[in-house]
Amino acid sequence: MAQTIQGNTGEWEIVIGMEIHAQVVSEAKLFSGASAAFGGEPNTHVSFVDAAMPGMLPVLNEKCVEQAVRTGLGLNAQINHNSIFARKNYFYPDLPQGYQISQYEKPIVGKGKIEIDLAGGQVKEIGITRLHLEQDAGKSVHDLHPKKSYVDLNRSGCALMEIVSEPDIRGPEEAAAYLSKIRMILRYLETCDGNMEEGSMRADVNISVRKPGQPYGTRCEVKNVNSVKAVQQAIEYEAVRQVEILENGGSIDQETRLWDPAKMETRSMRSKEEAHDYRYFPDPDLLPLNLEQSWIDRIKETLPELPDQKKHRFIDSYGLSAYDAGVLIAERERANYFETVAKGRDAKLAANWVINELLGLLNKNGKGIADSPVTADNLGGLIELISDDTISGKIAKDVFAEMFTSGKAPGAIVEEKGLRQVTDTGMIEQVVDQVIAENPDNVAAYKGGKDKLFGFFVGQVMKKTQGKANPAAVNDILRKKLDSKE
């Protein structure tokens, strides 16, 4: 599935590693009791610690540590019993301390791995290098005054998990699948809301190119990309840019670049820093973090069924295709909804209705599964009405549309509108005889070999019964009548 670029000198392979910054779901910040909620008036969610007032000391938030361990377990990663917080020194107006408290040599989570799903049912393993905890910086605001910049410290000190991948990703599609899978896992774990629009999850994408089989090339880092689509677009542009430079005899400068969605291009931001540029050293105000295995085990016991486990169970237990299972487990709420619909019912039919009818209509109306006007119990009831031949599949679509609009139960709609299916074969036979009597020319043509006219007769019977006749019974009776030698 690796995507290559066809240059003038042959094929080039794209090599990608990703650093995902995910804001921890926590009421308070990493080292202070200030609110970590998104929004609020500028500088209203700020404590003296966040503003780096003299003499203020950081106090580690246990909930944030628990969330990092929970995430590490969800990424099949090693949880390190001993980790150290370090100071990462750099100077920005929105970094009041003049350093960021992060982790460097000894992170809280070590190597792990996840699976990504690719086109054609392929599955690929992507390695996780590490996950470390760090505090977020504030935000510089440049568009409120023609000559001044403002600083909002509401975000300063919020807990971030930085999840670093191995350079195992090959191309925009794999990068999109990886980012989507990480977001899905974090949402299942409820350790990050994954809301890229609000900045609670963003990605730095390291991109290089090489001839297949050659050593890694010089990489450029595209900073703070805030959507799956933008990650794909940035990779597509940056890889082509690098190939063109190399094929024209140039060399790639290791640098940090920004993605400009308006111009659909990356542009240089600054030369890429190395670790020594940040002068990392252990934070003297924070003791080493020592975790007991029993505490880690207790967190492990609370983990939900994760996306891959759920997907395989849906395939094995419900007989679903890998594609349908993948769609249904994309969100935890969606998977739970489906299971309620499918309980004790035809699971494949339930999957079809959830994926094709419900999700289609929700997308069209800009709603999520949590906002569905059709409850899972009501959709399950509709499937029962189809399965026991109370209504036909065609009428079920009309009933479903009414359910979506009104929120009513399917049984009530069927009774109100008199939509119960006609299964009385005697009544259906009378209608069939009437249709045959009214269309002697078409009967003769059908018997003369025009088999396609059979659909015409079915349509006429359904029209006369207002779509309520059982389609299987109609087909059976019509076939017997029309194929008889009389």
N, C-alpha and C positions, 0 to 999 in steps of 0.2 A: 504493500500500500504506500510505500515511501514515494513521495513526489519528487521528481527530478526536473531540472530546468534544461531545456535544449539550447545550448549556446553555440557560437560559431566554431568552437573547438570541441564540441561533443557535449555529453551530459554532465551536469553538475548536481550533486546531492545537497539538500538543505539539512543542516543539523541544528536542532533547537533544544534549548533548555529553558525552563521557566521558573520564575520566582513569583509565587502568588502571595499577596499580602491580604490576609483575611482578618477582619475585625472581630474580636471575640465577643460572643453574646454574654454580657455581664452588666449588672446594674451600675457598677462603679468602675473606675479606671484601674490601670495595672498597679499603680503605686500610690493612689490617693482615693479618698471617698467621694470625689466629685462625680456627678452623673455622667454616664457614658452614652446617654441618649442622643440620637441624631437630631439636628436642628436646634432650635432655641435661638434667642437673640444673641448676637456676637458677644463672646466673653462672659456668658452667664453660667456656663458649666465649668468653672475654673476654680481650683483651690490654690492656696499659696504654694503647694508642692508643684502643681502643673505650671505655675507662673515662675517657678525657680526663685522664689524669694529667699534671701539669705537665711541660712540656718535651718531650712526645711529639709526633712529627711524622708526618703521613700519608704513605704511599708507595703510589702508584697501582698497582693489580693489572692487569697487561696482559691477562690472560684475560677480565676483566670488560669491558674496552674492546673486545676482539675479539667478545665475545658481543653487545654493543650494536650494533656495526657489522653483524654477521651478521643481527641482527633487523631493522635498518634496511633492509638489502638485501632481506630477505624481505617487507617492507612496501612495496616499490617506492619507497623514499624516498631523498632526497638525503643523502649522507654528507658532512658538513662536514669539510673538511681541518683547520680550526682551530676549537677549542672551548675554553671556559674554565670552570673550577670556581669556584663562588661560595659565599659563606656566607649562609645563610638564617637569620636570627636570630629565635628564639622560645624560650620558656622552659617546659619541662615537666620533671617529676621524672625521667622516663625518657630525657631528652636531656642527657647529662652535660656536653657541651661548652657548652650554651647556644646552640648553633647547629647547623644541619644542613648538611653539605657537599653541594651540589646544583649544578645548572647553570641559568642564567637567560637572559641575553641571547644567548649563543652556545652552543646545545646541540650535542651530537655528531651528531644526526640531524635533518634538516629535513623538508620537506613530502613526503608520500607518499600512497598510496591503496590501498584493498583493495576487493574485491567481497564483497557478502553475498548469500546465496540466500534468497529469500522464497517464500511460498506461491504456488502456481500457476506455478512455474518462473521467476518474475521474478528479475532480478538488479539490484542497486543498488550504485553506487559510493559509498564513504564516504571522505572526505578525512582524512588524518593531518596534524596541524599540526606535530608534533615528537615526538622521543623524546629524553629526557635521562637521564643517569645521576645517581643520588644515593644517599646512605647511609641505611639504615633507622634508626629510633629503637629504643629498648628497649621494654619492656612493663611497664605498671603493673598490679599484681595487687591487687584490692580485696576479694576474698572469702575471704581466709585469716585475717582478724582483724576483730573488730567495730569497732575504732577506728583501726587502722593500715592503710596501704597499703604493699605491697612492690614493689621494682623488680627486674626480671630483665633483664640486659643481654646475654643470649645473642644476641638479634637485632640489637643495636646495631652499626652499621657494615656489616651485610650489604648487598650491592649490589642496588639496585633500578633497573629501567628504568621511567620514567614515560612512558606512551604516551598522547598527548593527541589526541583526535579533533577535527575540525571540527564545528560544530553542524548536522550533516547528517542526524542520526537523527530519525525521526518516529514515535514510539510505542513501546510495550513490546516488540512482536514484533521490530521492527528492532533495538532495543537488545540483545535476547537473541541475535539472529543475529550482530550485530557482536561482542559479547563472546565468543560461541562460536567465531567465526572467528579472532579474535585468539589465543585460547587454542590453537586447532588449529594455527595457523601457528607459534606459539612451541614447541609440542610437536614438530612436524616438524623445526624447526631445532635442537631440544634446547638452547634458551637459557633456558627456564623450564619447570618441570614442570607448571605450570597447576593445581596442587592448591589450590583455593580453600578447602577444609576446613582445611588447615594454615596458611592465610594467606599462601602464597607467591604468590598472585595475588588482588588485590582491586580494587574499582572505586569511584571517586567519580563520581556521576552528577549532572550539571548539568541542571536541568529548568526550563523556562519555558513559558508558553502565550501565544498571540496569536490574533487573528482572522486568517484566511487572507489573505495579501497584506500584512499590516501589519508594521511593524518588530518586531524581537525584543523580548520582554517582559523584565521583571526576573527573573533566574534565582536559584534556590536550589540549593545543592549538598548532596546526600545522601552522607555520608562512609562509606567502608569497608564497602561492601556485598559480602558474601562468597559469593554464589551467583547463577547465572543467573536462577533463579526469584525470588530476593529482589529483583534488579534490576527485573524485570517488575512485581512487586507494589509496590515503592516508587514506580515511575513512575505506575502506575495510581492510587495513593492521592494522591500529591503533585500530580498534574495536576488532579484533581478538587478538591482543597483550594484550589488557586490560582484555578481558575475560579469557585468559590463566593465567594471573597473579592472578586474583581473584579466579579462580577455584583451583589454587595451594596454596591458603591460604595467598597470598600476598596482598598488598594494592597499590593503584595507587597514585603516587606522582603528585601533581599539578605542571605542568612544561610546558615550551615552547619547542616544538620539531620542527625539520626541516624534510621536505620530500626529500628523496634522490631518484630521478627518475632512476638513474643507478642501484642502489641496490634494488629498489622497496620496500623501508622501511622508517619508520620514525626513527629519532635518537634524543637523548636528546641534547638540546641547552643550556638551563639555567632553573633555578627554576622560576616558574611563579610569576611575580610581581603582587602585589595588588595596588590599587589606591594610598594608603598612601606611597608606595615606591617611587612614582613619586613626592611627595610633591607639588601637584597642588596648585596654588594660582592665583587669578586674575592678568592678565598682567597689570602692572601699566602704560604702555605706550599706552594702547588702551582703549578707552571709551566703556561702554556697548553699544551693538548694538540694537537700537530701530527701529522697522519697523512699518510703518503705514499700516492699513488694505487696504486703497485705492491703495497703491503701490502693495501689494500682489494681489489684485483683478485685477489690470492691467496685471500682469504677467499671472494670471490664464486665462485671455481672449486670450492669445497668444498660449496656449497649443495646440499641434496637437491632432488629434484623436489617442488615445493610443492603444496598441496592443489588449487588451481585448475588448475594444469597437469595434475595427475594425473586430476582429474575429466574434463577435456576429452579426455584420452587414452583413458580408460575408455569414454567415449561413442563416440569415433571408432574405436578399435581393437577394442573388444569388442562394440559395438552395444548398449550398455546404455542404459536410460532415464536422464534427468538425476537422477531421484529415487534409483534404485538406485546410480548412481555416487556421489551425495552421501552415501548411507549408508556405502558401502564405503570412502570416503576420509576419513571422520570421524576415524579414528585411523590413524597410519602403520602400526602392526603389523597392523591389520585389512586394510588395502589390500595389504600384502605377503602376508598369508595368502591372500587371494582370488587374487592373481596366481599363487601356487603351485598352488592348486586348479585354476585355469582353464588353466594352461599345456598346450597341445596338446589341450584338451578343449572341450566345448560351454560357452562362456563364460556364456551366459544361464542355462543350467541350473546352472552353478557359482554364479552370483550368487544365484539363487533358494535354493539349499541353504545358502549362507553366511548370507544375510539372514534367511530365514524359519525354517529349521530350527536352524542352529547358534546364531545370535545370540539367537533366541527361548529356546533351552534354557539358554544361558549366563546370560542376564538372569534367568531363572526361578531359577537356582541361585546368583545373586550372583557370577558369575565374569566375568573379562575374557578377551579373546582369548588373552592370554599364558598363561592358566591352562587353556586348552581341553584336555580329555582326548582330543579327536579331533584328530590332527595334520592339517596341510594335505595332506600326501601321502596319508594314509588317506582323507580326504574326497574327494580327487581319484580315488582308486581306486574309491570307491563310485560316483562319477559314471560311471566307465568301465564298471562292471558294469551300470548302467542303460542306458547308450548302446549297449552291444553285446548287449542283451537277455538277459544272464545272469540278471538279476532284474528284476522289475517295480518301478514307482515305489512301489507300495503296500508291497511287501515291503522295499524299500529303507528305508522309514521305520522298520520293525521292526529292521532291521540297524543303522541309525544309532543307535537308542535303545540297543542292545547295545554299540555302539562307544563311546558316551558314558559308559556305566556301567563298561565293562571296559577301555577303551583298546585293544582288539584291532583287528587289521586286518580290513577288510570281507570279503576273500576267505576268511579263516580261519573267520569266523562263518558264511558261506554254506555252506562245505563241512561244518562241524561239525553244522549244523542241517538240512542237506539242503534248502536253500532255492533251489537252482538252478531257473530258470524252465523250464517245459515248452514247448518250441517244436515238438515233433514233431506235425505237423498230423494224422497218422493217429491218434495217441492222443487228441488233442483232439476229433477227429471222433467217435470211439467214445463219449466222455463226452457230447458234444452229443446223439448219437442216444439215449443212455440217458435223458437229461433230457427229451427230447421224448416218448419212449415213456411216461415216468412221469407226464406232465402233459397228457393229451389234452384236457381241458376248457380249460386255458389256451391250448393251441395253437389250438383252435377259436375262442376269444375273440379271440386275436391276429389270426387270419386274418379275423375278422369286423370288424376295424377298431380294436381296442383296442391301439394301437401302444405304449402305455406299458408293456405287459407284457414288452416286449423286455428291459428291465432285470431283470425277475424271472428270465428264462432265463439271462442273463449271470451273475447272482448264484448260481444253482444250479450252473452249470458251475464257477465259481470255488470254490464251497464243496466240491464233490467233488474238486477238484484241490488243495485246501488253499491256494488263492490263487496257485498256481505256474503256472497256464496263462497263456500270452502273451495279454494282453487284446485286442490287435489281431487275432490269429488267431481267438480265441473269437468276437469280433464278426463277423468275416468269414464264418466257417463257419456260425454261427447264422443270419446274415442270409440266406445262400444256402438253407439248409434250410427256414427258416420262410416265406420268400417264394416258395418253389417252388409250382407249381400242384398238385403231387401231394397 
